[in-house]
Amino acid sequence: MIRLVAICIFLFSSCGSGINKNTKPLHQSTIAFETLAQDFYGGMTDSKFMVIKNEKTLDTIYNLINEGKIPVLKTPIINFEQETVIALFLGEKNSGGYSIAVEQIMNVDDKVNVVYRITSPKAGEMVTSVMTQPYCIIKIPKTSKEVVFKKTD
C-alpha cells in the first residue's frame, strides 16, 4: 500500500502544468464596431488609413466622399467623447471589383488592431471599366490607444 501511495505521489509530482512562467500573458479582447459607410467611390485617390477624433475632420472626409454623389451621404452624428471613427481608403483603382472591409477589431495589450480585408478582381473576371476609390468608415468605442492596421487574406 505504501508503495502504491509513493508511486502515485511520484507520478503526480512529475507532471508539469505546461505553463511557461517566463512568457508574458497576452491580454486581448474583441471590440464591437459599426460600419457607417462603405462604397466604391470615395474620392480619395491615395491609400490612407485614418483615426478620426473630431467633428471637423469627419466633415472633411464626408465632403470628400460626397463630391459628385447624388444622393449625398449625411455626416453621422458622433459623440467624440464616447466614440472614435476609423476610415480606410484603398486609393484609386483602374476598374471595379475592388473593395475594402473591416473584419475584426481587437484590443491587444496597449494597442487596437484593426484587421481588414482587401478584395481584388480575379484574373479574367468581368468588372466595370471605371476608376474607383473603395473605402470603409466605421466607429468604435472611444480609445486613446495606438491604432494598428493589419491586413488579412
N, C-alpha and C positions, 0 to 999 in steps of 0.2 A: 504494500500500500504506500509506504514511504517512497519507494522507487517511482511509483506512478505519479505522485504529487511532485516529486523532484523533476521528472520528465516534463510534466505539464508546465511547471514554472519555467524550466529552461526553454521550452518551445514558445511560450507566450512572451518571455522577455527578449527573445532573439528576433521577434517580428518587429520590423520598423514601421513607423507610421507612414512612410513615403513622402513626408513633407520636408522640403528643403528649407531649413530655417534661415538660410542666407539670402533667399530671394525676397524682394520687396513685393508685397501684395499689390495687385493692380486693381484700383477702385474704378469701376465703370458702371454706367447705367444708361439706359436709353432715354432720350429726350423726345417728348412729343412735339410735332411740328404741324403747321397748317400751310398748305400751298395757297398763296394769294393770287398768283398769276403765272401762267406758263403758255408760251406760244412760240411760233417760228419766226415772227417778225418783231424784233425788239429794238432795232435801231442802233445797237451797239456793234460797231464793226470790229472792235478788238475783243479778244477773250479777256474777261475780267471777273473776278470774284470779290464781292463787297460785303462788308458788315455795316449795316445802316443803323445809326443810333440816334437820328434826329429827323424831324419832320421836313426840314428844308432839303436834305439830301434825298429823302423819299420822294418829295415833289419833283425834284430834278430828274430822278430816274423815271417816274411815271410820265413826265412831259416828253422825255426821250422816246419811250416806247409807244406813246400816243401819236407821234408825228405821222401824219398821213393816214391814221387809223379811224375808221368810222364803223361802229360807234367807238368812242374813246373809252378806255378803262378808267373808272373812277378811282382816285387815290384812296386806298383804305385808311380808315381811322385807326391809328396805332397809339397805344398808351406806352410811350417810350420809357416810362417809369417802371413798367412791368414786362415789356416785350422788346425783343431785338429782331430786326429784319435782316435777312440774308438774301443777296441777289447773285445769281450765277449766270453769266453771259458767255456763250460759246464763241462769239465772234462771227464775222461774216463768212458764209459758206456759199459756194457757187451753184448750189442746187438744193432742192428739197431733200427730205429723207434724213435730216439731222435733227437730233433733239438732245436736251439735257434735263435730267431729273434728279432730285434728291431721293436717295434710297433710305438713308438712316442717319440719325444724329446721335452721337454718343458722348457722354461726359466721361472722359478718361483722365483721371488724376486732375492735373491743373489745366487741361485743355478741353475744348469742344471740337470733336471730329465730325465734319460734315462729309458723309460718304455719298458720292454722286455717280451717276452713270451717263455716259455719252453713247448715243445711238447714231450710227452712220449707215448710209445706204450700202447694201451688199452689191458686189460686182454684178453688173447686168440688170439690176433692179430698176424698174421704171420709176423715175422721180420727176418732179416739176423742174423745168429749167428756168428758175428764177432765184435771185440772190435771197438768202435767208439769214436771219440772225437769231437763232434759238436762245431762249432764256427761261429761267425759273426763279420765282421770287417766293420766299417762304418767311414765316415768322415762328419764333421760338420764345420761350420764357426768357426774360432778361438775363444776360450773362455779362460778366466782366472778364471772363477767361479768354485766353487766346483761342481764336477760331482757326482750325486747320482743315484744309480741303483735301480729301483723299478720293481719288478715282478708283472705281471698282469695275471689273469686267462683266 
